[in-house]
Amino acid sequence: MISANVLPDLKYVGNEKKKLTLHLYFQIMGKIRMCFVPRKNHWWYITLYVNEKGFTTGPIPIDNDYESFSLTLNILENKLDIFKSTGEIRSFRLEKNLSVGDFYNYLISILKELDIDVKINGKPYDLNIDKRFSEIEEIHHYSKKYATTYWKTFLWVDSVFKEFSGRFYGKTCPVHLYWHSMDLAVTRFSGKQAPPMSKDARISDKDAYSHECISFGFWAGDDKVQEPAFYSYTYPSPEDLEEQSLEPQDANWVMNNGVPMAILTYSDLKEFDNPKKVLLEFLESAYVAGADLAGWNMEEFKVPPLKDL
């Protein structure tokens, strides 16, 4: 149980290889899910979820059958669990020197034993790694300590994001983890279509940003922003967004690919006595900043107290 004012000490610097190992595990799990699950708008069908044991695909339907299976990176018990709706359960240990190649090959072998035929694009996405998952032996830095800190942090953020999500009556995605960038996110939509992107835009972006939205997320740091942080951006980005106020005062606007993004670092949040309250205030202030300038009907999207229904 995480105390209200003692959040896990999640850091990026010094843990780069440990995070990359987890990231590649997530990509393998996510690509397997994408192989089977029917399409849903904005790529909502490919994501992972935080649960009481670690990170999971949730149920994955098996083609032409009345069965399903799931994959859970069980950080609590230090193993990868494979559950099939027929009652069959398999697992293998998450050891310190478990390479990405071993993880992939063990998992695919077990799925074959369970008569689950997997065909995925076998290379990592957007990580500048040209090898196939099955060939990556040099990345083998799974750390139970880091993975546990990572999971407990995301478990707490997941609960706050879900509370924030429940304050909006409009179209909202689940709180889920996008394995391509390894960020936990929740997105609100105005209901209006966004201007079409150029023909040479990536298909992933065209589907993700087909409609006006304000997205909120958390990621554990990368080579550009070398510390965990919360973010929010509005798409399409309205003029003068970066001039709007944010809560708390530690939050600020930074330019990301030419558009403003609201940022609150995890280390700054940890300094507050009530981080949940402060995080909710950050998310709300970023929403109001974007929605007001973009002309959203914010009053229509307010969720009234139950006593007023």
VEXKOLNU-102209 format. One record per residue (C-alpha): residue number from 0; residue in three letters; x, y negated, z. Coordinates in Angstrom, 3 decimals, m for minus. Example, Ala and Ser with C-alpha at 12.3 -4.5 7.8 and 13.67 -1.06 7.14 Angstrom:
2
[atom 0,'Ala',[12.300,4.500,7.800]],
[atom 1,'Ser',[13.670,1.060,7.140]],
//
This chain:
309
[atom 0,'Met',[0.000,0.000,0.000]],
[atom 1,'Ile',[1.423,m3.408,m0.995]],
[atom 2,'Ser',[1.139,m6.103,1.650]],
[atom 3,'Ala',[m0.546,m9.268,0.415]],
[atom 4,'Asn',[2.664,m11.255,0.672]],
[atom 5,'Val',[5.329,m8.577,0.096]],
[atom 6,'Leu',[5.331,m7.708,m3.600]],
[atom 7,'Pro',[7.813,m5.165,m5.010]],
[atom 8,'Asp',[11.243,m6.529,m5.883]],
[atom 9,'Leu',[11.032,m5.985,m9.643]],
[atom 10,'Lys',[14.038,m7.307,m11.584]],
[atom 11,'Tyr',[15.126,m7.118,m15.209]],
[atom 12,'Val',[18.831,m7.970,m15.006]],
[atom 13,'Gly',[20.726,m4.855,m13.963]],
[atom 14,'Asn',[17.850,m2.576,m14.984]],
[atom 15,'Glu',[17.910,m3.059,m18.752]],
[atom 16,'Lys',[18.685,0.580,m19.613]],
[atom 17,'Lys',[16.207,1.899,m17.044]],
[atom 18,'Lys',[13.464,m0.271,m18.518]],
[atom 19,'Leu',[14.376,0.740,m22.074]],
[atom 20,'Thr',[14.157,4.421,m21.137]],
[atom 21,'Leu',[10.658,3.894,m19.720]],
[atom 22,'His',[9.726,1.819,m22.766]],
[atom 23,'Leu',[10.638,4.628,m25.132]],
[atom 24,'Tyr',[8.721,7.170,m23.037]],
[atom 25,'Phe',[5.690,4.857,m23.275]],
[atom 26,'Gln',[6.069,4.522,m27.036]],
[atom 27,'Ile',[6.073,8.295,m27.462]],
[atom 28,'Met',[2.926,8.634,m25.342]],
[atom 29,'Gly',[1.215,5.754,m27.127]],
[atom 30,'Lys',[2.012,7.038,m30.605]],
[atom 31,'Ile',[0.617,10.440,m29.696]],
[atom 32,'Arg',[m2.598,8.786,m28.517]],
[atom 33,'Met',[m2.768,6.731,m31.723]],
[atom 34,'Cys',[m2.483,9.968,m33.710]],
[atom 35,'Phe',[m5.871,11.214,m32.465]],
[atom 36,'Val',[m8.081,8.439,m31.094]],
[atom 37,'Pro',[m10.622,6.802,m33.461]],
[atom 38,'Arg',[m9.868,3.219,m34.378]],
[atom 39,'Lys',[m11.188,0.387,m32.226]],
[atom 40,'Asn',[m10.912,m3.352,m32.799]],
[atom 41,'His',[m7.692,m5.234,m31.968]],
[atom 42,'Trp',[m5.688,m2.019,m31.414]],
[atom 43,'Trp',[m7.523,m1.272,m28.162]],
[atom 44,'Tyr',[m7.409,2.438,m29.004]],
[atom 45,'Ile',[m3.618,2.861,m28.802]],
[atom 46,'Thr',[m2.887,1.459,m25.346]],
[atom 47,'Leu',[m1.884,3.020,m22.020]],
[atom 48,'Tyr',[m3.416,2.425,m18.594]],
[atom 49,'Val',[m2.140,2.070,m15.047]],
[atom 50,'Asn',[m3.609,4.623,m12.654]],
[atom 51,'Glu',[m3.128,5.969,m9.133]],
[atom 52,'Lys',[m0.152,8.113,m10.169]],
[atom 53,'Gly',[1.604,6.111,m12.847]],
[atom 54,'Phe',[0.718,5.421,m16.479]],
[atom 55,'Thr',[m1.719,7.427,m18.577]],
[atom 56,'Thr',[m3.157,7.714,m22.062]],
[atom 57,'Gly',[m6.592,8.532,m20.687]],
[atom 58,'Pro',[m8.549,11.271,m22.498]],
[atom 59,'Ile',[m7.463,11.909,m26.089]],
[atom 60,'Pro',[m9.961,13.762,m28.339]],
[atom 61,'Ile',[m8.659,16.674,m30.376]],
[atom 62,'Asp',[m9.661,16.635,m34.032]],
[atom 63,'Asn',[m12.543,18.882,m35.090]],
[atom 64,'Asp',[m13.037,20.244,m31.598]],
[atom 65,'Tyr',[m14.974,19.626,m28.397]],
[atom 66,'Glu',[m11.800,19.298,m26.397]],
[atom 67,'Ser',[m9.470,16.587,m25.191]],
[atom 68,'Phe',[m6.143,16.179,m23.448]],
[atom 69,'Ser',[m4.267,13.479,m21.587]],
[atom 70,'Leu',[m0.681,12.520,m20.855]],
[atom 71,'Thr',[0.292,10.959,m17.538]],
[atom 72,'Leu',[3.706,9.642,m16.656]],
[atom 73,'Asn',[3.314,10.704,m13.040]],
[atom 74,'Ile',[5.773,8.415,m11.304]],
[atom 75,'Leu',[4.365,9.223,m7.876]],
[atom 76,'Glu',[5.349,12.892,m8.273]],
[atom 77,'Asn',[8.240,12.344,m10.700]],
[atom 78,'Lys',[6.931,14.331,m13.671]],
[atom 79,'Leu',[5.113,14.128,m16.990]],
[atom 80,'Asp',[1.702,15.809,m16.784]],
[atom 81,'Ile',[m0.241,17.211,m19.724]],
[atom 82,'Phe',[m3.879,18.091,m18.971]],
[atom 83,'Lys',[m6.184,19.822,m21.450]],
[atom 84,'Ser',[m9.958,19.956,m21.020]],
[atom 85,'Thr',[m9.801,23.769,m21.246]],
[atom 86,'Gly',[m8.176,23.705,m17.808]],
[atom 87,'Glu',[m4.600,24.238,m18.938]],
[atom 88,'Ile',[m1.993,22.083,m17.193]],
[atom 89,'Arg',[1.667,21.673,m18.096]],
[atom 90,'Ser',[4.386,19.400,m16.790]],
[atom 91,'Phe',[8.121,18.749,m16.783]],
[atom 92,'Arg',[10.319,16.833,m14.370]],
[atom 93,'Leu',[11.459,13.261,m14.904]],
[atom 94,'Glu',[15.123,13.638,m14.051]],
[atom 95,'Lys',[17.865,11.015,m13.888]],
[atom 96,'Asn',[19.586,12.219,m17.068]],
[atom 97,'Leu',[16.438,13.084,m19.033]],
[atom 98,'Ser',[17.184,11.595,m22.444]],
[atom 99,'Val',[14.527,10.153,m24.709]],
[atom 100,'Gly',[15.239,13.008,m27.116]],
[atom 101,'Asp',[14.681,15.604,m24.385]],
[atom 102,'Phe',[11.471,13.881,m23.263]],
[atom 103,'Tyr',[10.120,13.897,m26.822]],
[atom 104,'Asn',[11.165,17.458,m27.621]],
[atom 105,'Tyr',[9.836,18.900,m24.335]],
[atom 106,'Leu',[6.516,17.119,m24.826]],
[atom 107,'Ile',[6.026,18.135,m28.458]],
[atom 108,'Ser',[6.938,21.732,m27.616]],
[atom 109,'Ile',[4.351,21.880,m24.818]],
[atom 110,'Leu',[1.665,20.356,m27.036]],
[atom 111,'Lys',[2.354,23.042,m29.638]],
[atom 112,'Glu',[1.932,25.712,m26.942]],
[atom 113,'Leu',[m1.464,24.148,m26.216]],
[atom 114,'Asp',[m2.402,24.258,m29.946]],
[atom 115,'Ile',[m2.245,20.474,m30.251]],
[atom 116,'Asp',[m0.681,19.533,m33.574]],
[atom 117,'Val',[1.028,16.136,m33.362]],
[atom 118,'Lys',[2.141,14.134,m36.398]],
[atom 119,'Ile',[3.484,10.684,m35.588]],
[atom 120,'Asn',[5.915,8.156,m36.995]],
[atom 121,'Gly',[8.906,9.481,m35.109]],
[atom 122,'Lys',[10.874,6.230,m34.822]],
[atom 123,'Pro',[10.636,3.556,m32.110]],
[atom 124,'Tyr',[8.703,0.397,m32.958]],
[atom 125,'Asp',[10.259,m3.094,m32.788]],
[atom 126,'Leu',[13.265,m2.037,m30.701]],
[atom 127,'Asn',[16.004,m2.147,m33.354]],
[atom 128,'Ile',[16.619,1.587,m32.917]],
[atom 129,'Asp',[16.943,3.431,m36.229]],
[atom 130,'Lys',[17.086,6.959,m34.809]],
[atom 131,'Arg',[14.094,9.216,m34.418]],
[atom 132,'Phe',[12.859,9.818,m30.869]],
[atom 133,'Ser',[14.036,13.426,m31.081]],
[atom 134,'Glu',[17.606,12.268,m31.778]],
[atom 135,'Ile',[18.008,9.649,m29.026]],
[atom 136,'Glu',[20.342,11.273,m26.517]],
[atom 137,'Glu',[22.354,8.204,m25.462]],
[atom 138,'Ile',[19.367,6.603,m23.685]],
[atom 139,'His',[18.855,8.684,m20.551]],
[atom 140,'His',[18.526,6.238,m17.685]],
[atom 141,'Tyr',[15.285,7.220,m15.992]],
[atom 142,'Ser',[15.385,5.992,m12.401]],
[atom 143,'Lys',[12.736,7.058,m9.908]],
[atom 144,'Lys',[13.468,3.996,m7.782]],
[atom 145,'Tyr',[13.101,1.540,m10.673]],
[atom 146,'Ala',[10.106,3.384,m12.145]],
[atom 147,'Thr',[8.345,3.345,m8.770]],
[atom 148,'Thr',[8.958,m0.380,m8.327]],
[atom 149,'Tyr',[7.791,m0.996,m11.899]],
[atom 150,'Trp',[4.629,1.064,m11.407]],
[atom 151,'Lys',[3.712,m0.443,m8.021]],
[atom 152,'Thr',[4.135,m3.946,m9.453]],
[atom 153,'Phe',[1.955,m3.143,m12.459]],
[atom 154,'Leu',[m0.605,m1.443,m10.214]],
[atom 155,'Trp',[m0.979,m4.658,m8.227]],
[atom 156,'Val',[m1.104,m6.860,m11.342]],
[atom 157,'Asp',[m3.666,m4.501,m12.889]],
[atom 158,'Ser',[m6.018,m5.022,m9.930]],
[atom 159,'Val',[m5.715,m8.829,m10.092]],
[atom 160,'Phe',[m6.233,m8.867,m13.864]],
[atom 161,'Lys',[m9.367,m6.756,m13.440]],
[atom 162,'Glu',[m10.770,m9.210,m10.916]],
[atom 163,'Phe',[m10.026,m12.079,m13.294]],
[atom 164,'Ser',[m11.562,m10.151,m16.194]],
[atom 165,'Gly',[m14.825,m9.782,m14.269]],
[atom 166,'Arg',[m15.285,m13.552,m14.144]],
[atom 167,'Phe',[m16.019,m13.823,m17.884]],
[atom 168,'Tyr',[m19.279,m12.848,m19.638]],
[atom 169,'Gly',[m17.897,m12.848,m23.167]],
[atom 170,'Lys',[m16.102,m10.161,m25.124]],
[atom 171,'Thr',[m13.085,m8.985,m23.129]],
[atom 172,'Cys',[m10.657,m6.141,m23.694]],
[atom 173,'Pro',[m9.817,m3.584,m20.990]],
[atom 174,'Val',[m6.786,m4.322,m18.842]],
[atom 175,'His',[m4.250,m2.172,m20.624]],
[atom 176,'Leu',[m0.574,m1.765,m21.459]],
[atom 177,'Tyr',[0.636,m2.325,m25.008]],
[atom 178,'Trp',[3.533,0.056,m25.448]],
[atom 179,'His',[5.092,m1.763,m28.405]],
[atom 180,'Ser',[6.051,m4.730,m26.191]],
[atom 181,'Met',[5.502,m3.073,m22.799]],
[atom 182,'Asp',[3.216,m5.781,m21.428]],
[atom 183,'Leu',[0.042,m5.417,m19.399]],
[atom 184,'Ala',[m2.632,m7.630,m20.930]],
[atom 185,'Val',[m6.253,m8.724,m20.852]],
[atom 186,'Thr',[m7.775,m10.931,m23.553]],
[atom 187,'Arg',[m10.909,m13.083,m23.728]],
[atom 188,'Phe',[m12.683,m13.928,m27.001]],
[atom 189,'Ser',[m14.852,m16.884,m27.983]],
[atom 190,'Gly',[m16.893,m14.780,m30.410]],
[atom 191,'Lys',[m15.768,m16.828,m33.425]],
[atom 192,'Gln',[m13.571,m15.594,m36.246]],
[atom 193,'Ala',[m10.064,m17.010,m36.461]],
[atom 194,'Pro',[m8.697,m18.471,m39.690]],
[atom 195,'Pro',[m7.384,m15.673,m41.936]],
[atom 196,'Met',[m3.664,m14.987,m41.796]],
[atom 197,'Ser',[m1.407,m15.040,m44.836]],
[atom 198,'Lys',[m1.350,m11.947,m47.024]],
[atom 199,'Asp',[2.200,m11.087,m45.949]],
[atom 200,'Ala',[1.342,m11.099,m42.217]],
[atom 201,'Arg',[1.779,m7.776,m40.424]],
[atom 202,'Ile',[m1.333,m5.610,m40.346]],
[atom 203,'Ser',[m0.930,m5.352,m36.565]],
[atom 204,'Asp',[m1.231,m9.138,m36.250]],
[atom 205,'Lys',[m4.135,m9.373,m38.675]],
[atom 206,'Asp',[m6.179,m6.936,m36.585]],
[atom 207,'Ala',[m5.070,m8.323,m33.215]],
[atom 208,'Tyr',[m5.897,m11.921,m34.111]],
[atom 209,'Ser',[m8.962,m11.594,m36.309]],
[atom 210,'His',[m10.974,m13.658,m33.782]],
[atom 211,'Glu',[m10.307,m16.632,m31.521]],
[atom 212,'Cys',[m8.857,m15.494,m28.225]],
[atom 213,'Ile',[m6.990,m16.411,m25.078]],
[atom 214,'Ser',[m4.662,m13.689,m23.870]],
[atom 215,'Phe',[m3.120,m13.175,m20.446]],
[atom 216,'Gly',[m0.361,m10.772,m19.617]],
[atom 217,'Phe',[2.608,m9.649,m17.580]],
[atom 218,'Trp',[5.865,m8.121,m18.709]],
[atom 219,'Ala',[8.966,m6.983,m16.866]],
[atom 220,'Gly',[11.465,m9.127,m18.748]],
[atom 221,'Asp',[13.448,m8.730,m21.955]],
[atom 222,'Asp',[16.624,m10.020,m23.564]],
[atom 223,'Lys',[14.970,m13.388,m24.276]],
[atom 224,'Val',[13.212,m13.951,m20.932]],
[atom 225,'Gln',[15.404,m12.088,m18.483]],
[atom 226,'Glu',[12.960,m11.860,m15.602]],
[atom 227,'Pro',[9.432,m10.569,m15.066]],
[atom 228,'Ala',[6.774,m13.176,m15.813]],
[atom 229,'Phe',[3.085,m13.817,m16.361]],
[atom 230,'Tyr',[1.972,m15.523,m19.555]],
[atom 231,'Ser',[m1.020,m16.895,m21.410]],
[atom 232,'Tyr',[m1.513,m18.198,m24.928]],
[atom 233,'Thr',[m4.451,m19.401,m26.991]],
[atom 234,'Tyr',[m4.998,m18.305,m30.599]],
[atom 235,'Pro',[m5.307,m20.354,m32.724]],
[atom 236,'Ser',[m3.306,m22.732,m30.546]],
[atom 237,'Pro',[m5.094,m26.094,m30.190]],
[atom 238,'Glu',[m3.214,m29.358,m30.541]],
[atom 239,'Asp',[m1.672,m30.778,m27.336]],
[atom 240,'Leu',[m2.140,m27.545,m25.389]],
[atom 241,'Glu',[1.289,m27.999,m23.815]],
[atom 242,'Glu',[0.105,m31.301,m22.312]],
[atom 243,'Gln',[m2.551,m29.613,m20.158]],
[atom 244,'Ser',[m2.000,m29.031,m16.439]],
[atom 245,'Leu',[m1.345,m25.600,m14.973]],
[atom 246,'Glu',[m1.567,m24.126,m11.505]],
[atom 247,'Pro',[0.623,m23.722,m9.511]],
[atom 248,'Gln',[3.128,m26.517,m10.134]],
[atom 249,'Asp',[5.834,m23.865,m10.686]],
[atom 250,'Ala',[4.055,m22.779,m13.895]],
[atom 251,'Asn',[5.038,m24.441,m17.161]],
[atom 252,'Trp',[4.593,m24.383,m20.896]],
[atom 253,'Val',[7.332,m22.956,m23.125]],
[atom 254,'Met',[7.410,m22.759,m26.894]],
[atom 255,'Asn',[7.109,m19.217,m28.247]],
[atom 256,'Asn',[7.267,m18.743,m32.019]],
[atom 257,'Gly',[6.308,m22.389,m32.429]],
[atom 258,'Val',[3.257,m22.383,m30.137]],
[atom 259,'Pro',[2.862,m23.162,m26.413]],
[atom 260,'Met',[2.759,m20.308,m23.920]],
[atom 261,'Ala',[1.964,m20.767,m20.233]],
[atom 262,'Ile',[4.542,m19.061,m18.010]],
[atom 263,'Leu',[4.649,m18.259,m14.298]],
[atom 264,'Thr',[7.648,m16.211,m13.232]],
[atom 265,'Tyr',[7.183,m13.272,m10.915]],
[atom 266,'Ser',[9.951,m14.554,m8.651]],
[atom 267,'Asp',[8.111,m17.869,m8.202]],
[atom 268,'Leu',[4.856,m16.062,m7.441]],
[atom 269,'Lys',[6.551,m13.949,m4.780]],
[atom 270,'Glu',[7.362,m17.105,m2.807]],
[atom 271,'Phe',[3.692,m17.767,m2.023]],
[atom 272,'Asp',[1.960,m16.432,1.082]],
[atom 273,'Asn',[m1.104,m15.466,m0.972]],
[atom 274,'Pro',[0.191,m14.370,m4.409]],
[atom 275,'Lys',[m3.163,m12.959,m5.522]],
[atom 276,'Lys',[m4.910,m16.309,m5.011]],
[atom 277,'Val',[m2.112,m18.174,m6.789]],
[atom 278,'Leu',[m2.059,m15.743,m9.730]],
[atom 279,'Leu',[m5.825,m16.073,m10.182]],
[atom 280,'Glu',[m5.417,m19.864,m10.156]],
[atom 281,'Phe',[m2.697,m19.625,m12.818]],
[atom 282,'Leu',[m4.852,m17.435,m15.051]],
[atom 283,'Glu',[m7.882,m19.697,m14.625]],
[atom 284,'Ser',[m5.909,m22.877,m15.323]],
[atom 285,'Ala',[m4.435,m21.378,m18.506]],
[atom 286,'Tyr',[m7.910,m20.294,m19.613]],
[atom 287,'Val',[m9.451,m23.717,m18.970]],
[atom 288,'Ala',[m6.595,m25.459,m20.775]],
[atom 289,'Gly',[m7.021,m23.401,m23.928]],
[atom 290,'Ala',[m10.810,m22.972,m23.905]],
[atom 291,'Asp',[m11.515,m26.661,m23.336]],
[atom 292,'Leu',[m9.304,m27.868,m26.186]],
[atom 293,'Ala',[m10.530,m25.081,m28.498]],
[atom 294,'Gly',[m14.172,m26.011,m27.867]],
[atom 295,'Trp',[m15.311,m22.792,m26.216]],
[atom 296,'Asn',[m18.696,m22.793,m24.486]],
[atom 297,'Met',[m17.227,m22.186,m21.043]],
[atom 298,'Glu',[m20.520,m22.667,m19.232]],
[atom 299,'Glu',[m22.099,m19.854,m21.265]],
[atom 300,'Phe',[m19.273,m17.492,m20.306]],
[atom 301,'Lys',[m19.475,m18.073,m16.543]],
[atom 302,'Val',[m20.482,m15.063,m14.436]],
[atom 303,'Pro',[m23.004,m16.136,m11.767]],
[atom 304,'Pro',[m22.972,m14.713,m8.231]],
[atom 305,'Leu',[m25.280,m11.690,m7.809]],
[atom 306,'Lys',[m27.537,m13.715,m5.526]],
[atom 307,'Asp',[m28.275,m16.052,m8.450]],
[atom 308,'Leu',[m29.334,m13.299,m10.855]],
//
